[in-house]
Amino acid sequence: MANTLTHERYCAELDHQVRLFAEALTAAGEDALGHRVPTCPDWTLRHLTEHLGGALRWMGETVRSRASEMVPHDAVPGGSGPGEQAGAPELAEWFGEGARQLVDALRSAGPDAPVWTWSEDQSAAFWARRATHETVIHRADAFRTLDRLDRDFTVAPDLAADGLDEWLQIVCSPQARAHMTSLRKLNTRAGASLHAHPTDMPAPAEGEQPAEWLIEVADGSMAYTRAHAKADVAVRGPMTDLLLTFYRRRSPDHERLEVLGDRGLLDLWLESANFG
C-alpha cells in the first residue's frame, strides 16, 4: 500500500516526534539514562537513544547522498553517538541534530528522488515514512521507561493508522516471509483471520476505505485489506493503542482494548509477526 500521508506531513511529524523524545530525555535527567527499557530489555534509555539517533543519521546520509546501495553504518558522520560520558542534554542535542539533518535531506530530495532502500519502494518517500514510524514506536519505548506511556503518550489517529498500514505491509511481504522465520509458526493457523477495529476513527467518506483491517493467514503467506469484516478474532480500541499492541508495546489486556474471539490466535500472531 502506498503512503497515505503527504511527504511534508511525514517530515513535520518526524520533526515533532523527535522534539517530544528529546524533551522527555532532557527533562528526565542523568539518572534516567541508565534505566532499563521494559520493551527492549537489553537496552538502557541511553542505548535506545543512541540506536534511534544512529538510525536516523544513517537514513539521513542515505537520502542526502542519493545512495544506490546500502550505506555502511561506520561511514555515517557522528553515527555512533556523542560518547558514554555525554549527559542527557548532550545526548538529546546529538539526537536532535541528526534528526534535523534527515528532515532537511528528505525535504530537499522530495518524495520521488531515487534512493536505495531495503524494500521494493526505492525512493525517498520510503524513508520519510519509515523514519517517522520508527521514531513513534521508540518514543513509546522511552515514555514507557519513564512511566509516562499511559499518561502522556499520544499520536494523531491518522498517523497511527498509517503506522499500522506500514507495519502490515512489511510483515505480510514476501521479504518478511523469507527472513522472519518466526512467521512460519502461523502456518499452523492457515485459513484464520484477524480484525483490527479502531474506535476513534471517523467514518470513511464515500469511495474511501474504512480505517479497519482484515488480516488473513494462508499456508506460507499472509494478506491484509482495509475492511470491516468478521474474523476469528477482533481487537477493538483507540487507534494508537491498536498500533502499540501490534508492535507489542501494549498488552491486549489493557483496559482500553477489547478482544473478541480466538485469543490464542491473536497471541500467536503477536508472538510471530514481530520485527521492531
JOMOTA-V776034 format. One record per helix or strand of 3 or more residues. SS is the DSSP state (~ for helix, > for strand). FROM is the first residue (numbers start at 1). TO is the last residue. If there is no record, write none. Layout:
ss from to
SS FROM TO
SS FROM TO
//
This chain:
ss from to
~ 7 28
~ 31 34
> 40 44
~ 45 64
~ 73 75
~ 88 109
~ 124 145
~ 149 152
~ 157 171
~ 174 179
~ 181 189
> 193 198
> 212 218
> 221 226
> 233 237
~ 239 246
> 258 261
~ 263 272
//
